[in-house]
Amino acid sequence: MIKYLLDGVSFHAKLRELRSNIDSTAMYIDFSNEEDIECYVNGLDTVNVDSSYDGSIKASITDDGKRVYVYSNYDIGCKNAQQMFSGMGVLCHVNFDNFDASECSNMRRMFYSCASLGYIDLECISTPKLTDCTEMFSGCSSCYSINIKSMTVDGVVASDNMFNGTKSLRLLSFGDKFTYKPSMGLANPDSSIVKGSNGKWNMLSNGTSYTAASIPSKSNGTFYAVDVSDEADDDSLVTVGAVREAAKQIAQAVSKQIRYFSS
């Protein structure tokens, strides 16, 4: 059975009831089953965040304000994720283990200006009813990797500047229900930021290089910000070795986050 969250703006406002300065303290948000995290939330400040106001979905915050648990005995659904995490400048990871977006129509500015997010993994999230993802990742300036393989964007009406300002992006994964548009604001990789970049997006499956403006509308697969073709010059930084370097940087960023939250 699914219970639904408040809309994204109201959800964010509820988190501010836990901490008025939560945008500058919360580093980790975890959508979980209650039984999995019950021992961690006992005694913590807690608010109800369900749309039915029956207490079926709760949010609790640790004493230092750095970790937020959102949990329920039910599957947690979301119909409107607009500005859900918008402006949370120190947020570095969101765990979507218990998050159902099958009824969600609006993800406008969902991660807007989340400048510390190192990676965004939405592979487990399906969005068959999504119509608006305008500026969804805009301003995620530190993000190395975005995985949206399960997102359905075929029926989306508004998607302008979806990737605007993602200047650190190394990996970008689309699924077969994603329709890419140049108006989504994806830029060509900047070699001064992305080591080994050839200034283009390179498809992992076949090594084909594209400018952001020329990526095919149907591009099921993963794009790297470095050259992955067999013909890459061995004397150049634009080699498969550079791909490994990009992957290493991502792994280091993730490892750093894991060590922090395990300490």
C-alpha angles and dihedrals in degrees: 000000000000126000117192132231125228113268113282097261093048091044090054091048090052090054088055088059086064092048124001089208095043093130088068099038110038110093101162133034120189125194103199147155110266094234091058096056104023093114091055099052101048109122096007124128106269139187133183113248103175121118093228093057092225097120094251093132121040136183123208130183130208118243092256091052093234102110128049122193118202109188147161143168085239133060107278112234130189126200098175122026097171110150091348093151099010115151096007092142100183097041107124104171142018120194111210098184091128104032125114117193098170090116096038116120101169129053096153111155090349092153098018112162094354086152097174100051107121096190138000118210114188096152092120093052121092119195109186093156099044114133104160128044098149112160089351094155098016112143096017087136098165097045114125099181138024119187114189099152094137097045117114110214099156092102097040115129098187123038105136116150092002090152100026113146097012089134097155095052115136103163130035122177124195129185132218093268095055120103111200121211129185088228088070086087100237109160129210111264113269111228090206088064104026110055112225095014119153090200092256141088110253121203111229096212097059108005093242113157123220137179113232089255094053102048106126116253090239107048110153105185146047127306124203127201089227132062114275099174122121088233095062112131110260090213092054131085085231096087141111085269087065089053089055089049090054091048090048091054090051092048091050092051091050092045091052091054093047092050091050095051093043094054 
